[in-house]
Every structure is written in structure tokens, then in C-alpha cells.
């Protein structure tokens, strides 16, 4: 019987020294903490510091999500991760016609500074790290977070966290874009420059492979397209006049932890090695921190099943273990009910407990790189690296990732991979327990979280209050200034901060730049 990974990679029944005969320890592996960081970026692994246990949460109103954050922190969580609803992600206010039926449904609704103030009420922003999964309007939400810190009396140089801000993967996979690719990249480089100078501990981008994998890519495509996106961001930053070593150390990455245990571990190892060489050799970065790939991991949402949902606890635990064995710096574990709804508090706590059990009961944190030197893992690492570099060559010949996206190249590659996987599932060549094998027709019934229209009513009421109480003339002035910044070469962040302080809404700020740059419509590629 022939075996393949979940990505379709053929696996031999046994690996031996012959499979790693060309591997040179000093050149290709080295000790943890040493270039090229294949074995990890820290010499002691998790013995010195555990990964950040960051649970992704957000639903309904800011009040409801604030309560969930406090619950997760009380349960031992060490970082917050904000999930926003679709109107916020698309830069629309709750009363916009396209927001109907979506407010608070897949994340928390944040429309203005008033919402952000409630979202982090009673949470010391100097004492937590916060990750915000937002892309097209990322700079607007970052501005809101910074102004909340001002109001708390927290210095910006004390803030630590990440704004996802990865617009390229939106064009590739998730499709939550607003502006065309090139002006969208302008917003990204503006945040690079601003955070480098004013918010030095903040990661101004989290280059995301997670959504690329969720869209159906293979592990190698996730690796290749994510890192090639990272290369594009670095090049745009340099082209904007930034010194690479001033902003590259604050670039982070976000990877999927899928179900093929060893392939995932090899993917993380290959990512570190590739990035180290890219930054040192391609971009001539001098600071070793610029060479070190730091990443957050989330278990694979696409692997969760509505059928037999308790199976998802097992899936998540094994995927989380792969992330840990691969050396992640931060981890989110999905909840058992997420194929059915946003997670209940009980399911989210169990997901956090999964991380805590791995950290404190399994012993895997004692050794910096437990699988280093495994013939199988090292062969997989080298194979994934070679496949990713081949994609780099193709994209470079197209003129870079923005040009490749405009041609539809990564989108088409992912669509074809997703199609092949679905065919394998339908032919039962790929077993999904409880779905196409070991089916229980009686089913399991579990309680789920339901978000009704109350959240929308409350958010529209707050929006009306904000509009009635704010200085309308100040809002108009700041939005005009934002448009002028968009038309010029000025950094847009100062104008956004002024608009946020005046309580301009997300829709108003995004609309101001829609006037300048327009909205993007993807050309279908068949």
C-alpha cells in the first residue's frame, strides 16, 4: 500500500542515513539558536520560556467579548487574540446595507474608538500581548488600540502584540480585501515605518499561511506562498526607504497546524531555514533578529467536523503537539464546536487546557528540538524546502508576488490542490473519521453559541450615540486630512490616529480612502 501525506506527498516505508546523506550539520541544522535556525531560534527551546497560549476570541458586542477575555485570562491564558466580525473586516459600519445580518456573527464588532475602549475595559494593555486578526483596515484598528493605550496612560513603547496586516493572503485566499493590491501595500509599509519609530515592541505584520492552507493549499504551497509574501513585504519596505534591519525583526508569521503530524513539523523547520537564508543572503540583513523567523500557530479549522464533534478534541491536541514540536512561539487551539458555531466558554477553556496539558504533562518541553536528526523529519524538511524554493523561482520570474496575484497564479495553484484533496475524500482514498468512514448516523448533540440580532441592535444604538456626541466638524477635518494623506506620499498613520481620536468610524475612514483608491474586484481565473 502506498502512503502519502495529507498534501499528497509520497512517503517511503523507511528512512535511513542514505536519505540525509547530503545533510551537513553545521550548514543545514546547527544547534538551536544558531543560524540557520532549523532547530529553533532559542538555544533552550521551551525550557527557558513556554510559548504564548493565545486563544482567538471575539463575538457579538465588545462587552461580551471583553467578558470572554477576562475569563480566558483567569483560566491561565497568556495572550489575547481578537476575532473581528465581517463588517469590521470589510470596513463597513453596522448600519451599512452590506452589514445586515453579519454584525457580531463571526467575531466582535468594532466600529469606533468607543467600541475599542469597551473591548479592553479593565485589561491592562501593558500587561498582555494582543494579536488582532485584521487586514484591509488593519491600520485603523491599530490606531484605535494605540489611542486606547493613551487613554489608559500606557506608553506605546510598552505595548507588545501583533496586527495581522497581511493583505497579500487576502488576495490569495481569504478575499477580505478593500483596495487594489498596490495601494493596499502602501498601508502596510506605512505601519512598518510608524511602528519602527513609535511602537518598537509591536509586530507590525503577521504574514499568514493559515488562511492559504484553510483555502486548500498543500503544506509546501502554504510554506512557499507565505514566505514569498514575506519577501514581498520586505522588498516593499526597502523600496519605501526603510533600512531592512529597522523593521524586519518585527515581522512575524502565522502558520496552520494541520493533521499530518510529521509534515507539519518539517514545514516549520524548513520555514526557519529558508527565511534565515533569504534575510541574510537576499536582503543582506545584518541583525541576527532579522534572520530569525518567529511564528504563531493555529490548529486547522478546516479539519474540524460537524459530525462527531468530540473527535475534534483529539485532532486539535495532535495538531497542537505538532506546533509545539515544530518550535512555535505562540499557539491557538481550536475548540471542539467550531465547525458548528463560535466556541462556547466551556469549549474555549477545554482548548486552552489542551495547551496546558501539552506544556506541563507530556515532557516535550524538556528538550529544545526532540526530533532533530530524525531521518524522516530531516528528509521531509529538505523536500519541503526544495519545493518552496522552486515556487520562489516561478514567482520571481513573474515579477514578484503582487504581479503573480494579479495574474491569479497562487489562487489557481491552491484551487487545484483543494480540488484534488476533495476528490480523494470522496473516493475514500483519504479517511476523515466520522465523515466518510466510521460514521455514526445517530449523531452527537452538543450545545452551541448562538449570536442573535441583539448584538446588531446594541452596536447600532452605540453608533448613534457616538455620532450624536462627537464633534462632527472635527471628524470631517480629520477625514479630509486622511484623504490628502492617501493622495500624497505622507504616512497615513498620523492622519488615522487623529480620525480615531475624533471618533470617526471604521466605515468613514475606509470610505475616505475608497474615494482615493477605489475598491478592488478580482478578475476570475479559470
N, C-alpha and C positions, 0 to 999 in steps of 0.2 A: 504494500500500500504506500503510495506517495503522500508525503506530508508537506503542507505549505503553511506559512504564517497567515494571519488574518489579512495581510496585504497581498497574498498570493505568491510570496517568495518561497521557492523550493528549499526544503530542509533535508539535509543528509541524515541518515540514521546514526552517524557517529562522527565526531570531530576529533582531530588529533594534532600533534605538533606540526604535521605537514600543512595543515590549513592556516597556520600562522607563521610559516617559515620565513616570510619576508618582514615580519614584525620586529622592529628594533625597540627595545625597552626605553632607552633614553630618548629616542627621537619620537616615537609614536605614543608612548604611555607616560613614562616618568612617574614619580611619586605624586600622591595627592598634594595639591597646592603648587605644583611646578608645571611650567609650560610643557606640552600643550593642554594641560588640564583634563586629559581624557579621564583620569581617575578622580576628578573633583577639584574644585577651586580652593578648598580649605585643607591644610595638612592633616587636621584631626577629624575631618568629616563632622559627624553629629556629636562626637564626644565633647567638643567644646561648646556647641550650641545647636539645639534642635531646630528643625525647620519651623517657620511660622505656620500655625494652624489657623487658616483663614477661611471662614465659612461664608460663602456667597449668599447674600440675603437681601431681599427687597420686595415689598408688595404693598398694594393699597396706598395708604396715606403715609406721609412722613412720621406721624405719631405711631402708627402700627409698626413700621419698620424700626423706629427708634427703640420701641419696647423689645423687639426681637434681638436687636444688637446687645442691649443690656443683658438679656437672657443668655446669649451666647458667651459674652464676656464673663458673666458669673459662672458659667459652666466650664471655664478654663480656656476659651478661645483667646488667641494672642494677636489677632488682627481682624479688621473689618473689611468686607468686600461688598460694594454696593451694586445691586442689580437695579437698573432703571427700566421703566415701562416704555412701550413703543412710542408714544407721543414725545417723551423726553429724548429718546434715542434719535428720533427724526426731526427734532427741533420744532415741535408744534405745541401750542398751548392747549389746555384741556377743553376749551370751548371751540377749537377749530373743528370743522366738519369731518376731517380725516381722523380726529381723535375719538370719535363716537364709538363707544363700546370697548375701548382699549385702555382707558385711564386706570392705572394701578393693577392691571391684569397680569403682566409678566414681570413686573418689578415695581419699584416705588416711583410715584410721580413727583418730579421736582420741576417746578415752573419758574420760580424766582428765588431770590435770596431768602425770602420768608420761609419757604419750604426747607431750604438747606439749614436754616437756623433751628428748625424743629427737628430735622433728621438727626442732628448731632447734639441736641439739647442734653446737658448733663454728662457728656462724654468729653473728657479732656483730650484735645487733639494733639497735645504734646506727649501724651502717654500711650497712644495707639498708633499703629500704622494702618493706613486706609488705602484700599485699592478701589478704583472706580472704573467699571466696565462701560465706557462711553467713548465714542469715536468721532463721528462728524461734529457734534457740538462739544467735544472734549475740552477745548479751551474755555468755553463758557462755564462748564461745571467746575473746572479747576479754579476759575476766577471766583465762583461762589464759595468754594471751600476755603480759599485764601482769605476772603472777606469775613467768613465765619471765624477763622482763626484770629483775625484782627479784633473782632468783637469780643473774643474770649481773652484777649490780651496775650495770645501766643505768638511769639516771633516766627516769621516764615522760615528762618534758618533752623528752627527746631522741629519743623514738620517733616514727617517721613511717610512715604507711601508711593503710590503709582497711579498715574492716569493711563488708561489703555492707549488711546490716541493713535490707534493703528488703522489708518484709513485704507491702506492698500488691501488688507484682508477683507475689508467690506466690499470692495470692487471684485475681489476674487471669489468670496464665499458667502458672506452674511447678507450683503446687499442693503445695508442700512447706511446709505450714503446720502448726501445732500448736494454738494457742489461737485463740479468736474474734478478729475484727478489732480491736475496741476495746481489750481488754487487751493485745493484741499491740502496738498503737500506744503503750501505756504503756511497754513495754520500750524502744521506740525513743527516746522522749523522755527516759527515764532515762539512756540512753547519751549523748544530746545534752548534758544537764546535767552529767554526770560528766566527760566528755571536755573540755568547755569549761573546767572548773575544774582538772582534774588531768592531762589528756593533750593539751595545747594544739595540738600539731602533727599530731594524728591526725584523719583524716576519719571522722567517726562514722556516716556513711551514704554509700553509693554507690547513687543512685537509678537503677534498671536498666531500660532499654528493651530490653536484649539479649534477654531471655527472652520479652518481649512479641513481638518480631519473630520469634524462633525458633518461637513458637506459631502464626505465620501472619499477623501483622498487616501492614498496609501501612506504608510509610515515614511517612506522615502520622499514622497511628494510633500507631506507636512514638513519634514526636515528641510527640503530644498527650497520650497516657496517661502517658508518663514524666514530662513536665513538670508535668502536673496532679497526679501522685503527689507530686512535689517541693513543689508548692503546699500539698498536704495536710499534709506533714510540717512545713513551716514554720508553718502555722496551728496545728497541734497543739503545736509547741514554744512558740509565743507564748501559747497557751491554758494551757500548763503554767507560765507565769510567766517565761519566758526572754525577754531582750531579743534582738530579731532579729539585731542585729549581733554578738552574742556567739557565736552558733552557725552562722549562715548561711555565713560564709566557709569553714567546714569541710565543707559539703555538696558532694559531688562526684556526677558522673553517669557512666553506663556505657551506651554505645550499640553497636549492631550495625554492622558494615560489610558490607553486602550487595553483590550483584553489579552493580547498576545504578550505574555509576561516578558520573555527574553528579548523580543524585538523592540519593545518599548525601552527597556534598559539600554540596549545598544544604541537606540536613537538618541538618547540623552548624551551618551558618551561621544558619539560622532558629532553631535551639535557643538559640544565644548571644543573638540579638536579643530573642527572646521573654523569656528569663529575666532579662535586664537590665531590661526594662520592668516585668516582674512584681515584681522585688525593689525597684526604685526607686519605682514608681508605686502598686502594690497594697499592698506591705508597708511602704513609707516607710523602707526601709533607707538609712542614711546612708554607710556604709562602702563605697567602690567595690569592695572584695573581695567584698562580699555580692552585688554585681550581676554578677560575672564567673562564667560557667558554665565549670567545669573538668571534663574528661571523659576517661575511659578508653574505648578501643575494642577490640573483639574481632571478628575476621573471622567470617563467617557459618558456623557449624557446620552449619546446615540445608542449606546449598548444597553441602556435600561429598557425593560419591557413592562408593558401594562399587564401582561399575563404573568401570573405567579410573582407578584412584586417583591416578595421576601427574598427571592433569588438575587435581587439587586444588591442586597447587603453583602452577599458573597462576592459578586462581581466587583463592587466598589472596594472591598477590602483587598482583593488581589491587585486591582489596578493601583490602589494607593501604595501598596507594598512595592510595586514596580517603580513608582515615582521616587520612593524613598531609596530603594536600592540603586536607582539611577542618579541620586545626588541632588534632588530638588531643594531649593531654598524656601519654598512656600508651597502649601498644599491645601486644596479644597476637595472634600469628599462629598459626592452627590448623595442625596437622600433616596431612600427606597421607593418613595411615592412620586418621584419627579416625572415619570412617564405619564402620570395621571393629572398632576396639578403642581402648583408651587408647594414646597415642603411644609408639612405641619411642624410645630415646635418640637414635638416628640421625635419625629423623623430626623430633623436637623441635629438634635442633640445626639442621637444614635450615630449619625455620620461623624460628628466630632469625636465621640467616644472611640470610633474605629481608628482614627488617627492616634489617639492617646494610647490605645492598646498596642498598636504597632510601635510607638515610641518607647513604651515603658514595660512591655511584657514579652516582646519577641526576641530581644537581644541583637537585632540587626543594626542598632546604632553604635555598637561597641567597636566595630572595625570600619575604617574610613571608606574602603572600597571592597566589600566582601567578594564580588565576582571578578575582580581584576585578575587577568591571566587565564580565565576560562577560555578554552579553545573555541567553544561555541560562541560565547559572547563577543570575544575579540574578532572572530571571523564575521559575525553579523555587523559589528561596528564598522569594520573596514568596508564591507559590501555596501552598507547604507551611505557611508561617506563617499564612495566612488559614484554611486547613483546620484547623490545630491550634486556633486561637482559636475557631472555630465549635464544636469539641468542648468547649472550656473552658466556653462558654456553656451547652451542654447539661448538662454535669456540675454546674455551679454551680446550675442550676435544680433539679437532683435533691437538692441539699443537700451536695454535695462528693463526693469520690472514695470514701470509706468507704460512704456511702449508695448510690452508684452500683454499687459492688461487691456490696453486699447485694442489690441488685435484679438483678444479673447483666448489667448494661449493657455494660461493656467486654468481658467474656467473650464475649457474643453477637456483638459487632462483630468481634472477632478471628476467631471461629469461621466467620463468614460470609466473611470475606476469605480465610481459608485454604481454604475450600471452592471459592471462585471461582478461586483460583490452581491448585488441583489439577485442576479441570475444564479449565483452559487447557492444562495439561501433557498431560493425557490426550487432548485434541483436537489436540495438536501445534501449538497456537497459541503456545505458549511452549516454546522449544527448550532442552532440557537435554542437553548434548553427552555422548554415551556412554550415555544413558538412553533418550531417545525419538527421537534422531537420531544418526547416525554411530556406530552400535552395533557393538562388536567382540564377537562371540559366543564367541570363544576365551578372552577374559578375560585379565587380568594377575594374577599371583600374587605377593603380597608377604608378607614376614614380619610377624607381628603380636605384640603383647604379650599374654600370657595370664596372668591372675591366678587361681591355683588356690585351694583351701581352706586352704593353708598359712598365709596371712595371718590367716584367722579363728582357726585353732588358736593362732597366736602371740599374737594380741590377747586371746583368752580366757585364755591362760596368764598374760599380764601383768596382766589384770584380777583374776585370782585372787590373784596376789602382792600387788597393791595393797590389796585388801580384807583380806588376812591381816596386812599390816604396818602399816596406818594405825590411828589412834585412833578406834575405832568410836563412842565416846561423843562425841568432838568432831565427827564427821561428823553425828551425829543432832542435836546442838545447832545446828550451822550450818544444817541443812536446816529445822529448826523456825523459826529466825530468818528464813530466806528466805520461808517460808510467811507469817509475820507481816508481813514487808515487802510481800508481794503483797496481803495483805488491807488494808493501811494505805495512806497516801499517801507513805510513805517511798521514797526512791530505792532500787531493788533492787540497784544495783551493789556497794555495800559488803558486803551480805549474800552476793552471789555470789562476791566475792573471798575472803571468809572460808571459804566452802564449798570453793572451789578449793584454797585453801592446806591444807585438811584432807583433800584428795584425794577429795572427793565426785565421783561420776561424772556424765557428761552426762545419763544416764538418771535418776539420782537427783534431780538439780537440776530437770530438766524435769518429772519426776513430782511434785515438791513443788509446783510451780505449776499442774500439771494438777488437783491436788486443789482449788486455789483457783478457777481459771478454767474448768476443763473443756477438752474438745477440740472443735474446730470441724468440722462436717460441712456441706459446701456443698449448697445447695438447687439441684438441676438446673434450668436454664432452657432451654426448647425454643422 
